[in-house]
Amino acid sequence: MHEVVTRSVAEASKAVRVSDALSVSRATLYRLLAPVAPCDEDVELRDQIQRLALEWPAYGYRRITHQLHREGVRVNHKRVLRLMREDNLLVLRQKSFVRTTDSRHTWGRYPNIVPELTLSGINQLWVADITYIRLTREFVYLAVILDAFSRLCVGWALEHYLETELALSALRMALRERETAPGLVHHSDQGVQYASLDYTTLLKEQGIRISMSRRGRAYDNAKAESFIKTLKYEEVYLFEYETMTEARVRIKQFIEEVYNQKRLHSAIGYLPPAEFEQQLRQSTSA
């Protein structure tokens, strides 16, 4: 303790001599010599990352990095990963959802022809799938159809029932939204909804070739499975839908306004599907 006091007195005496030599007040000298807290260069970047993490709760560090790049922020993905880990913003995945496929039926099955395809544009391969959505007191069911090249959701339907009409509603929307051409392939699992006479007849009437995953091979339809996982993690798991009306409004908004128009997709160069298709059309016309 004595040594500390002695050192403090010596430093004070030195400050008096320096202030007299420089003709400045002692208060000014102490203020100039006071230690300055180091500036945290990550403060602004943390704010931007936290803003994006709130807007996109299921984004990992890679998508956050690409979104920052789109906003003009030049930052390395390793730095983003470090800051997100320090701020506990990394995404925690939930368990997989319940399967809704019933392939125990007597309808015809079609071979998987997707491995034979080399995609070069939109409307060459559509992928379809069905999942369940939990409401407060019941389950409802969602059928979706995606363009496999752009990942754009081109058709969807949400109903109380898990029947062929559910899948047909999504297909009819896709046919209204897109102009089909000979050679288009429709791929799905072997579920009864997709194998039914009504569904396969509509596909054939439109000149669409039919492809189905092998039984027990969910990864054969990986693009559709990936979309449903994204929908669950970034929309469904974040809210508790009370009614079908509420679920339909929110899911419609997510699919048509968020997923198609805004969400960055790693498989298409971290662009939203609609923007990717727009750039594709522009490059084709040019």
N, C-alpha and C positions, 0 to 999 in steps of 0.2 A: 504493500500500500504506500509506504514511504517513497519507493522508487517511482511510482506512478505520479505522486504529487510533485516530486522533484522535477520529473520530465515535463509535466504540464507547466510549471513555473518557468523552466528554461525556454520552452516554446513560446510562452507569452512574452518573455523579455525580448526574445529574438524578433517577434512580430512588432514590438514597439520600436525597436531600432530600424527595422525595414520600413515601417510606415513613416518614420521621421525622415529617412533618407529619400523616400519617394514622394514626400509631401502629399500623402493621402491619409484620410482618416482611418483609424484602426477598424471601424465597422466595415468600411469598404474593403479593406485588405482581407478581413476574415471572410467576407462574402465571396471574394474572388478566389480565395484559397480553399473554400469549403468543397468537400468531395461531391462530384456530380454523379447522380445515379445513372448507370449505363442505360442507353435507350434500347428498348426491346424492338429489334427490327422486324420481329414476327408479329407484332401487335396488329398491324393493318391486315396482314395476310390471314391471321387467325380469325379476325372479324369476317373476312370474305368467305373463308372456309365454313365458319359456323353458320353464316347466312345460307349458303348453299346446302349445308347439311340439314337445316331446318326446312328448306324448300323441297329437298329430295332426300327424305330420311333413309332410303335404302341405297343411296349411292355409296359405292366404295371409293377408295382413294384414287383409283384410276379415272373414274368418271368425273370426280371432283376436279382432278387435274386438268382434264380435257375441257371441262366447262370453264375453268379459270383461263385457259388458253383462248377460248372463244371470246372471253370478255377482255382480252388484251393483257392478262397477267402472265408474265413469263416466270414460271416456277418449275422446279424439278419434282417429279412424282415422289422421289424419296423424301424430300422435305415435306410435302403434303402428307405422306404416310406418317412421318414422325410427329407432326403437329396434331393430326387426327388421333393418333394413338395416345399422345399426352393429354388431349382434351376428351378422351373416351368417346370418340365419334365414329369409331369403326363399327360396321354393321354386324349384328349377331343374327345368324340364320335360324329360322324355326324348323321344326320337323316337317316332313313331307305331308301332303294332304292325301285324303282317301281316294282310292281309285273308283271311277264310275263306269268302267268298261265292262259290258257283259257280252262275251263272245260265244256264249253257249246258245247258239241258234242254228236254224237249218238253212238260212240264206247262203247264197254263194259267197265265196271268199276270193279275193283277187291277189295276185302276186305283187311283191314289192318291187316296183320298177324305178324307184328313186335313184338307186346306185348307178343306173344306166344314164342318168341325166347329167348334162353339163350346163348349168344355168348361165345365161348371158344377159338376162333382162327380166322385166316384170311379166306377169301373166304367163309364166311357163310352168310354175309349180305352185299350187295352193296346198297348205297343210291345215288340217282341221282337228279339233279336239273338244272334249266336254269336261267340265269340272263342276263341283258343287260350291255354293256360297252359303255360309251360315247366317241366318237371321236370328233374332232373339228367341223365337219360338219354333222355328222350322228351318228346313233346308230348301233352297231353290237351286236351279241348274243353269249354267252358262255354256253356250256353244259358241266357238269362235273359228274363224277362217283367216289365215294369214297368207300374204304373198311371201314365198320363201326367199325370194331374191332381195326384196327391200325390207322385209319384216313388218310391213304395214298391215294392220288389221283391217281387212276389207269387208268382213261380215261378222255379226255377232247377234245373239238372241238370249234373253234371260226369261225363264218361265218357271212355274211351280212344278212342272212335270218333266220327267226324263224319258220322253218319247221321241219317235221319229220326227214329229212336227217341230220339235225344238231345233234339231239339226237342219231341217228344211228351211226354217225361218232365217237362220244364219246364211245358208246357201243362197236363198233368194235375194238377200241384201247384197251379197257379194256380186251376184249376177247383175243387179241394178247398178252397182257402183263401178263395175269394171267391164271393159270390152274384151270378151274372150276371143281367142283365135285357135285354129286347129293345132293340136299338139299339146294344149294345156293339160296338165296332170293334176288330179285331185288325190291327195294322200291323207289317209286317216288310219286309225286302228281298226280292228275287226269287230267293233261294237255293233250291236243289232241296229242301232240308228243309222249307221253308215252302210250297212249291208242290206238294208231293207229294200224291197222292190220299188217303193216310191222314190227313195233317194237315188238309187242307182239309175232308175229310169230317167230322172231329171238330168243327171250328169250326162247320160248317153244322148239325150235329146239336144243337149248343148254342144255335143261333140267333144266332151271332156273325157280323157282317159282316166281309168280308176286304178289306184294303187293302194295297198294296205300293208301295214306293218306285220311282221311275223308275230305269232302269238307269244306273249311273254317277253317281247323285246321292245320295251318302252323307248329305248334310245333311237329306234328306227324313226320315231316321230319327234326327234329332239327339239326342233324349232318351235313346234306348237307347245311342247312341254315347257320350254324355256319361257315362252310368253306367259303361260299360266302362272309359273312360279313368280315372274315379275309382277303380274297383277296381284297375286296374293300378298307378296311382301311389301309392295309399295302402295297398295290401296286397301285391300280387304282386311288384312290383319291390323290395320291402323284404326279401323272404325268398327262400331257395333251397329249394324243396320237393324232398325226396328221393323220396317215394313218392306214389302217388295218395291213400292214406289220409291222409297229412299235409296234402296240398293240400285235400282235401275238408273236413277238420276246420277248417282255418284259414279257408277261403273261406266255409264255413257260418257261422262265428263272425262274420266281417266283415259278411256280408250281413244276417244275422238279428239280430245283437246290436249291431253298430257302425253300419252304414249306415242300416238301418231305424229303429233306436231312439235313436241318439245323434248321428250326424253332422248338422251344420247344412247346410241346402240353401238357396242364395241365391234360387232361384226360388219358394220357398214362405215367404218372410219370415224366412229364417234359422232355421227350425225343423227338427227331425228329421221324416222322413215319417210315422212312427207318431204322433207328437205332433200333427202337422198334421191327420191324419185324425181323431184324438180330438177336437180342437177343432172340427173340421167337424161331427162327429156331435153334439156338445153344442150348437152353435149351431142346427143343424137341429131338434133335439128341443125347444129352447127356443122 
